[in-house]
Amino acid sequence: MIISPLFQINENEVLVSVRDVAYIVNIETNEMHEAEGTLPAQFIALVEALNTFKFNDNNITWYHGINRMIYNIEESKFYLGNSEILAESFVNHVMAAGIVNYADKRTAELFVEAANNSDKFIVLDFVQTFEGKLNTVDLFKLDENVYATTFNKSTRVQRFNKVNTANTALELVAEKTALDATEFLAESLEGEAAERVVVLKKIDELVEMVHFLKDQRGLLADADRSIEEIKAADALIEGEIKKFEEEISSHRATL
């Protein structure tokens, strides 16, 4: 899950950040490019907050020494551990209580800024990061447009470019990281790569069925095995599990 501040530049363009690289995305044309020049101060602050605090669905959390401070987004409330901070100023409260010293006052203020702008942090569902072989590849899928940022940890060289096709992006990720981007690119792949998507989907369905059957078999574990119906049900489930596992192996052999 990749989270970023979303900063509106104009009617059609927004700023986002992925691994501290800022991009401008045109939501009308589904095109993007690296941001150049001076970035808005608030955007820079929110990117810093993203790197400083922990974000999840409903909380922003600041771990400071032995203390854990939380901003609950749904409630719009600050907490120190499990206790709500009722003071009007979060910063003044934690400093007066000796939880945060003057040197960390700016971080406390940054925490408040992140809280006040919690609605600007979004999950970027059009981005996925792949890491392997000392390379990092960020793939961006905007409708039929695919972009990639590659970064080599050894040479420290980073490149951003538009990829001609989803199939080319699939090959790029495999070459750079030895990972498979099929699932992320599924809707845009063509030819053999598209056929691979169908096979992977079938495997997922079969794996889910095996998990379900094993759960059902587990429910019979404490049943009286001397009862013929129980023995028959257990044998039936065991046979189905074996059949589906063989089918999974057969499908995987085609990949």
GIJO-V589323 format. One record per run of one state. SS is the DSSP state (H for helix, E for strand, L for the rest). FROM is the first residue (numbers start at 1). TO is the last residue. If there is no record, write none. Layout:
{{SS	FROM	TO} {SS	FROM	TO}}
This chain:
{{L	1	2} {E	3	5} {L	6	6} {E	7	8} {L	9	12} {E	13	18} {L	19	20} {E	21	26} {L	27	30} {E	31	34} {L	35	40} {H	41	52} {L	53	53} {E	54	55} {L	56	58} {E	59	64} {L	65	66} {E	67	72} {L	73	76} {E	77	80} {L	81	82} {E	83	84} {L	85	89} {H	90	96} {L	97	101} {H	102	116} {L	117	117} {H	118	120} {E	121	123} {L	124	126} {E	127	132} {L	133	134} {E	135	142} {L	143	144} {E	145	152} {L	153	157} {E	158	163} {L	164	165} {H	166	177} {L	178	181} {H	182	188} {L	189	191} {H	192	219} {L	220	227} {H	228	252} {L	253	255}}
